[in-house]
Amino acid sequence: MGVFSIWHWVIVSLFLGISAPVPAVPGAIANTFLALRGLAALPQAEKLIDYAPEAGGPVLYRLPGNACFLRLGGRPGQTEWVRRDERNRIEILVSAPGLAQAGSRFDPEGTAELRLGDQAVAVPVASPGVPTWRFTLEETPALQQALDADEATLRFTAIRAGKPVPEEVLSIAAGNLWQAIQGLESCAIGAEPPGVVGP
């Protein structure tokens, strides 16, 4: 069975819900298929509130168990999710396949530079796999001020060999994000965030 045939079977199986194993499918592909089916079976997130929906602002979601996260408006070819990590820091997960499609790159060595006003802040960044990066932000007054602006944009510059690489920047439209982050606290304790109407 050729590569095209294997992937054709996987795609068809996803749509048809076929669960029978196929001997010719390599173990890695079979495991991937099982993982995708598992993801499809996960409980659906409850959409709670749009912040500034007319401007494509953040949207607050809650999963069963009060696991809460935000989805940002994003840019074409880019998706962003925000949550609180186990240490209550702000964690932003960015998937940006459009970056590579545009012929650009973003390749930090574990750290990115974020400018907050007139100061540069080093931000830890990890990649579960290109084109996805996870930024971890400490909550500071400078960050709060930067996020409080209606047209806020966070610009992360890759750092390699201890120096910023100006041509490698990942930008995130973050207008109204600080307001939305406050909703994460209410959501996580099971309360309805302000402005949510309904059961």
N, C-alpha and C positions, 0 to 999 in steps of 0.2 A: 504494500500500500504506500503510495507516494506521499510526500509532505502535503501537497494540496488536498489529497483525499482524506488525510487524517484531520486536517483543520476543517474541511468541509463536514466531516462527520461530527466534530465537536460542536460546530455552529448549529447544525441541524438538530443535534441532540439537545442543545440548550433550549431551542424553541419547542421541541416535541416532548421534552421531559424524559428522554430515554435514560434508564439507569443501568441497563445491562452492560457488563464490561465487554470490551472489544479486544481480543488477544493481541491484535497487531498494533494497538496504540501503546507507545512507550509509557513507562511508569510515570515520568514527569508530567506528560500531557494528561494522563488519567488523573493524577493528583490535582492538577490545575483545574480540570473539569469538575472534580468533586468540590474544590474550594469555591468555584463560581456558583455551583448549585447551592452550597451552604450560604453564600452571600445573598442569593435570591430568597432564601428562606428566613432571613433575619427579619425581626419585627420592623415595621415601617415607622419612620420618625413622624412625630406630630408637629405640624407647622403651627407655631404659636403667634408670631407677630412679624410684620414687615416694618422695619425702621426706614422711613423716607422711601416708600416703594416707588414713587414717581421718579426718583433719581437712581433707581436700582440699588438702593441701600441694603444693609445687612438684613438677613432673615433669621429669626431665632427658631430652633427646632429642639424637641425633646424626645428622647428614646425612652422606652419603658425602663424604670429604675432611676428616673430623673437624671439620666446622662444628657447633658445639654451642650449644644454647639451652635455656632453661627455660620451661615454661608454668606460670603460677601458678594457684591454685585459682579465683581470681576471684569475682565477685559475679554475680547474675542480670543479664544485659544488658551484661556487661563481661568482656573477655578481656585477659590480660597476658602478654607474652613478655619474657624477660630474656636478654641476651647480653653478651659483652665486645666493645667496639668496637676499632678499629684502634690506639687509644692505651691499650688495656687498662682503660678506664673501664667502669663498669656502665651499661648502656643498657637502659631499660625502655620497651617499646612498649605503649601501652594503647589498646584499642579499646573505647569505651563508648557504644554507641548507646542504652543504657538511660538515660543521663543526659538526653538530649533527650526521650526518651519520658516521663520523669518531670517534664518541664517545667523542668528545670534547665539551666544552661549553664556552660561552662568556656572562657574566652577570654583566655588570657594573651598579653602582647605580647613573646613570646620568653623570658620568665623566669617561674619559679614559685618560691614560698617553701616550703621544707621545714623544719619544726621538728624539731631533733634535741636532745632534752633541753630545756635552757633557752636554746638558741641557734637563731636563724633562719638558714638557709642558702639562698642564691640558686642555683637550679638551671636550667640552660638547657633550654628546651622548644621543640620544633618540631612542626609539624603537617603530615603529608603530605596531610591533608584531614580535616575534621571527619567523624566523631567519633573520630579517632585522633590521639594525641599521643605524642611520643618524648621522654623525660626522660634526661638524661645526668648521672650522679652520679660525683663524685670519691670515691675510696675513702679514707676517713678513720677514725680510731678512733671518733669519735662516730657515724658511720654504722654501723660494725661493731657497736657496742654497741646501737644502735637495732634493727638487724636480728636480733640474737642472741636477742631475747625471743621466747618461744613465741607470744605473741599480738601480735606486732609489726604496726603499721599505719603506712604512710607516707601523710601527708596533704599534698598539693600545693595551695597556694593561689595562684590567678592573681594576677599583678602587672600592673597597667595604670597608665600615667602615673607610674611609679615607686612606686606604693603597692599593698599587698595588697588584694584584694577578698574580704572574709571570706565573702560568700555564694557564692563560686565556688570550691569545693574538690573535688578529685578524690582519693578515698581508695583505697589499695591494701592489701589484707590481705597481709602479708609475713612471717608466722610461719615460722620455719625457713629463711628465704631465705638467710641468711648461710652456713649449712651447705651448702645447695644450690649456692651460688655457688662454693664450694671445689671442687665436683665438676666445674665447667666447665673448670678447669685440667687435671685428669686426662683428661677427655674430649678436650680439644683436642690433647693429645699422643698420643692413640690408646690410652691406658691405660683399663682398666676401673675406674670409680670404686668405692670401698669399698662393699660390700654388694650388688654386682651378681653374680648367679649365672648361669652358662651360658656358651655359646661366645661 
